[in-house]
Amino acid sequence: MPSNFHVARADLNFEAGFSEPEFALFRDTAELLRQLFKRLEPHGARLSEIRVERGAGSAADFHVLCYLFNFWMTIRIRVDRIEIICSEFPRDYAEKFSAAIVDTLGAISSFRGDLSFRAYALVIGLHGSVDGISTEKFLSRFATNIPTGLGPSVGSGTVIYFGPANERQMCALTVDRSAVVQDALFVRTHVVWDAKRVESQNLPKIADAFVRQALTEIGLQLPQ
């Protein structure tokens, strides 16, 4: 029976890579901004928090930047990908954040009907406590044959990588001590999906199922 994992803090990083660089994406910046604002205004987008960033002037630097949810979500639309970073990912905001991500993808797809995505990558970091067991004890399940000549061990961590399965191109699972929440366990799931096999509107459901499966595989579950 999996143990309850009580999440105290979470963060999210999402990336949608284009099949190839879309150098014409910013040819009509006004229309791009219109489509983006139309889709994101229901999520609280404000004109003062959407701008064009030119950086040092290179194609890689140029992007449209948008903040949502009181700066918890940062969206960057670049010539080759969409990046979305959530510095905070509260559980009660999960549906709102997911809807904003899907609408961001929808805005770009509406603007460039011929644009195709190559892959979707998602990294979710969870910091929390496990019922009935300390972080050190839980981590000891995954680390064996620890060197003894470097001093007393104060903890361990593990990263496990997995190959393609179904629509996933790869995934990885990290379990470690949290560097953010005192005495907490840190679990990070990293997954890359083939965008040709996953519909963007289904990403929230698929992502939720993957995270829950990954936690179950290491003996954890999110409380209902």
N, C-alpha and C positions, 0 to 999 in steps of 0.2 A: 504494500500500500504506500503510495507516494506521500511524502511529508509536505505539509503546507509551507509555502515560501511566501513570507510577508514582505512585499516590496516597499522599501522606504523611499527609493528614488530610482528614476529610470530616464534614459535618454535614447534618442533614435537618430539614425542617419540613413537616408534613402537616396539612391541614385538611379536615374533612368538614362541609359546610354543610347544615343542615336546609332542607327546602322552605319552611318557615315557622317562626317562633319557637315552641318547645314549652314554653309557660308551665306546663303540668301535669307537666313532666319531674321536678320536685323535690317533687311532692305527696307521694310516698311515698319519702322519701330512704333509709329503712332498706332497702327492697327494691332500690332502685337500687344501693346499696352492696353488697348481698348478691350481686346479679348480676355486678357489676363484679369483686368479689373472687373469686368462683367462677371467672370466666374468666381472671383475671390471676394468681391464686396459682401456677399452674404456671410462670409466667414470673418468679417470685420476688417477687411483691407481698407486702408486709407491712402489717399493720394500722397500724403506727406511721408508715407513709408514704402513707396515704390519709386525706384529711380534707376537710371542707366549708369553703370560703372564702366569706365574705360581703362582703368588701371594704367599700365605703362604703354598702352596703345597696341599691344599684340592681339591677334585673334583669340588667343587663349585667355587673355585678361578681360576682354569685352563681355559684359553680361548684364542682364536685368536682375535687379535685387528687390526683394519684397520681404517685409516682416509681417508676421501675423501673431495673434494671441499674445499681445503684450511682449513681443520680442522673443517668445519661447520658440517660435518657428521662423527659420530663415530659409528663403527660397532663392536660388540662383539659377537662372536660365542662361546657359552658355551655348557656344556654337556646336558643341559635340555632346552635351548632356544636360540633364536637369539635376541639381543637387538640392536636397532638402535636409536641413539639420534642425533637430529639436533638442535644445539644451536641457529642457525639462519635458517629461512625457507622463503627466499624471494619468492614472488609470481612468478617472472620470472624464478625461478629455480625449480618450482614445478614439471614440467614434468621430468627434469633431476634427481631430487631426487627420484621421484616415480620409474623411470626406474632402478636406482641403487638398490633400495630396492627389487624390483621384481627380479633383476638379482642375488642379494645375496641369496634370497630364492632358486632360480634356481640352483645356484652353489652347495648348500648343498644337494638339492634333486638329482642332478646329481651324486654327490659323494656318497651318500647313497640312492640308489634307493628304499630301503625298509623303509626309514624314513617317518613317517607321522606326521602331525601337529595337535595339539589339538585345538588351538585357536589363533586368531590374535587380538591383542589389539593395539589401536591407540589413542593417546592423542595429540590434537592440541591446542595450546594456541595462541590467537589473541589479540593484543593490538592496539586500534585505537579510532577514533572519529566517532560520529554519526551525520549525517546531521541534523541541525535544533534543536538539543536538547543537553543539558549538560549531562555529565556522571551521576551526582547526580540525575537529573530529570529522566533520563532513568531508573536508578536503583530503584527509588521510586515506579515504577510500580509493583515491585516484593516483596517489603517489606511492611508489614502492622503490626499494633499493636506493634510499636517500644517502648521499655521501656523508661520512662521519668525521672526516678529517678537516672540515672547514669551520668547526664550531658547532654549538647547539642549534638544531633546526628550530626556526620560529614560525614555520608555515610552509605551504607548498601551493602550487598552482598547476593547472593542466590545460593544454590546448589540443583538441582533437579535430583532425580534418577528414572530410568525407567527400567522395567522388560523386559523379552524376547519379541521379535517381529521379525517375519520372520527369517532371518539368524542371527540376533543379539541375543546374550545371555544377554546383558545388555547395557545400556548407561547412561551417566550422563552429565548434563549441568551446568556449573558454570558461573555466571555473577557477576562481582565485579569491584572494582576500581583497575586499574593497579598499580602495585608496581614498574614498570619498566619505563613506559612512563608517564610523568606528565599530570595529568588531563584526562587521557585516560580511556576508558572502557576496561575491560578484559573479554574475553569470552573463556571458555575452554570446548571443547567437548571431551568426553571420551567414547569410544565404544569398545566392545568385540564381535567379530564375531566367529561363529562356523566354524572352518577350514574345516570341512567335507562338508560344504554347500557353501563354497566360494572358487573359484579358485584363486590362488595367482596372476595370470596375470590380473585378474579383480579387484584387490584391489584398484588401483588408481581411477578407475571410480566409484566404490562403495563408497570409502572414500570421494571423492569430492561431490557425491550426498548427502551423509549423512550430511556433514558439512553444505552444502547449505540448506538442509531441517531444520537442527537444528537452523540455523540463522533465517530462515523464521518463525519458530515457536515462536521466541521472537521478531519478527517485524523488522528484519534486512536483508540486502542483500549485497553481494559484488558487487561493481560497475563493469560494463562490461569494 
